[in-house]
Amino acid sequence: MDLALWIVAGLLAAVFGVAGLMKLTQRKETLAASGLAWTEDFSAATVKAIGGLEVLAAFGLILPATFGIAPVLVPLAAAGLVLVMIGAAVTHARRDEYPAIAVNAVLLLLAAFVAWGRFGPHAF
């Protein structure tokens, strides 16, 4: 189970690290044109803040446990991603973007799995 939690945490870190960096480095208009139409509903600062949260969560899923410094941050980062995915699903539902909600649901379940495992039976 520990290996499965590491694999899922690594996958989530990769996905959210890339997505967050993309939001931090590209302009809102570029993101909207590349398929992230939801960015039109938010200010540029909010999109950057979401990207920053995603990058911080990506680091939080891996680095604390890797270095043994405050490993409680791993399940907290995963729980934070659950909240981010709830917000994303609500945003996509308001925009009638139902295929995106399916992606949000999968990422939410993976993050919830890591949070459950690292808070509970397989804590560091």
C-alpha positions as CSV (number, residue, x, y, z in Angstrom):
1,M,0.0,0.0,0.0
2,D,2.9,2.3,0.8
3,L,4.2,1.9,-2.8
4,A,0.7,2.6,-4.2
5,L,0.5,5.8,-2.2
6,W,3.9,6.9,-3.4
7,I,3.0,6.2,-7.0
8,V,-0.3,8.1,-6.8
9,A,1.4,11.0,-4.9
10,G,4.1,11.2,-7.6
11,L,1.5,11.1,-10.4
12,L,-0.5,13.9,-8.7
13,A,2.6,15.9,-8.1
14,A,3.5,15.6,-11.8
15,V,0.1,16.6,-13.0
16,F,-0.4,19.5,-10.7
17,G,3.2,20.7,-11.0
18,V,2.9,21.0,-14.7
19,A,-0.6,22.5,-14.6
20,G,0.4,24.9,-11.9
21,L,3.5,26.0,-13.7
22,M,1.5,26.5,-16.9
23,K,-0.9,28.8,-15.0
24,L,1.9,30.7,-13.4
25,T,4.0,31.3,-16.6
26,Q,1.4,31.9,-19.3
27,R,-1.0,34.8,-19.7
28,K,-4.7,34.2,-19.0
29,E,-5.6,34.8,-22.7
30,T,-3.1,32.2,-23.8
31,L,-4.5,29.7,-21.3
32,A,-8.0,30.4,-22.5
33,A,-7.0,30.0,-26.1
34,S,-5.3,26.7,-25.3
35,G,-8.4,25.1,-24.0
36,L,-8.7,26.4,-20.4
37,A,-11.8,28.4,-21.2
38,W,-12.7,28.6,-17.5
39,T,-9.9,31.2,-17.0
40,E,-12.2,33.7,-18.7
41,D,-14.3,33.7,-15.6
42,F,-11.4,34.7,-13.3
43,S,-9.0,37.5,-13.0
44,A,-5.4,37.0,-14.0
45,A,-4.3,37.2,-10.3
46,T,-6.8,34.4,-9.4
47,V,-5.5,32.2,-12.1
48,K,-1.9,32.8,-10.9
49,A,-3.0,32.0,-7.3
50,I,-4.6,28.7,-8.4
51,G,-1.4,27.9,-10.3
52,G,0.7,28.7,-7.2
53,L,-1.5,26.5,-5.0
54,E,-1.1,23.6,-7.4
55,V,2.7,24.0,-7.5
56,L,2.9,24.2,-3.7
57,A,0.7,21.1,-3.4
58,A,2.9,19.2,-5.9
59,F,5.9,20.0,-3.8
60,G,4.0,19.2,-0.6
61,L,3.1,15.7,-1.9
62,I,6.7,14.7,-2.3
63,L,9.3,16.8,-0.6
64,P,8.3,16.5,3.1
65,A,8.2,12.7,3.0
66,T,11.4,12.5,0.9
67,F,13.4,14.5,3.3
68,G,11.6,13.5,6.5
69,I,10.9,17.1,7.4
70,A,7.3,17.6,8.6
71,P,5.8,14.6,6.7
72,V,2.3,15.6,8.0
73,L,2.4,18.1,5.1
74,V,1.9,15.3,2.6
75,P,-1.7,14.5,3.6
76,L,-2.4,18.2,4.1
77,A,-1.3,18.9,0.6
78,A,-3.5,16.0,-0.7
79,A,-6.5,17.4,1.3
80,G,-5.8,20.8,-0.2
81,L,-6.0,19.3,-3.7
82,V,-9.3,17.7,-2.8
83,L,-10.6,21.2,-2.1
84,V,-9.1,22.6,-5.3
85,M,-10.8,19.8,-7.3
86,I,-14.1,20.5,-5.6
87,G,-13.8,24.2,-6.7
88,A,-12.8,23.1,-10.2
89,A,-15.8,20.8,-10.5
90,V,-18.1,23.5,-9.4
91,T,-16.6,25.9,-11.9
92,H,-16.9,23.4,-14.7
93,A,-20.5,22.6,-13.7
94,R,-21.5,26.2,-13.9
95,R,-20.0,26.4,-17.4
96,D,-21.7,23.1,-18.5
97,E,-18.2,21.5,-19.1
98,Y,-19.2,18.0,-18.0
99,P,-16.2,16.1,-19.5
100,A,-13.9,18.3,-17.4
101,I,-15.8,17.3,-14.2
102,A,-14.9,13.7,-14.9
103,V,-11.2,14.6,-14.9
104,N,-11.7,16.6,-11.7
105,A,-13.5,13.7,-10.1
106,V,-10.6,11.3,-10.9
107,L,-8.0,13.7,-9.6
108,L,-10.1,14.3,-6.5
109,L,-10.4,10.6,-5.8
110,L,-6.7,10.1,-6.2
111,A,-5.9,13.0,-3.9
112,A,-8.5,11.7,-1.3
113,F,-6.7,8.3,-1.5
114,V,-3.4,9.9,-0.6
115,A,-4.9,12.0,2.2
116,W,-6.7,8.9,3.6
117,G,-3.6,6.7,3.4
118,R,-1.2,9.3,4.8
119,F,-3.5,10.6,7.6
120,G,-4.5,7.1,8.5
121,P,-3.1,3.6,8.3
122,H,0.0,4.4,6.2
123,A,1.2,7.6,7.8
124,F,4.9,8.4,7.8
